[in-house]
């Protein structure tokens, strides 16, 4: 079973490898998350930077980042399950966009290709190592990790 820190590091690294620095990554488990008038037990999450969510292609990046951290990458677009877990979030993101078989398989292929990239793997390890030390990383800390890893990859 994957650790929460590793799962969130993978989601975060996928965002970062696509050029999006999240606002926050956390794995200070467990904690209660207030959501839609209810409370959900949460173990970790990555919050996108809201200032860039209107950019073209952002929803696709988001869907790829969700798939990158999933325990198992689904073969077909998942259905909503109401749990707010990765499968439910992915279902929301792809619904009406990439929920057809061909579109979803193309999106899945992009996620798998990203996960095989050295840049992604280096970012995932760097974020994971830091998350295991402090449990919560803000956007500035994530940007530092990103910039350091991009310098290392370019040399």
Helices and strands as residue ranges (DSSP letters): H 4-17, E 24-26, E 31-35, E 38-42, E 45-47, G 50-52, H 58-69, H 86-94, H 101-116, H 118-134, E 136-138, H 139-154
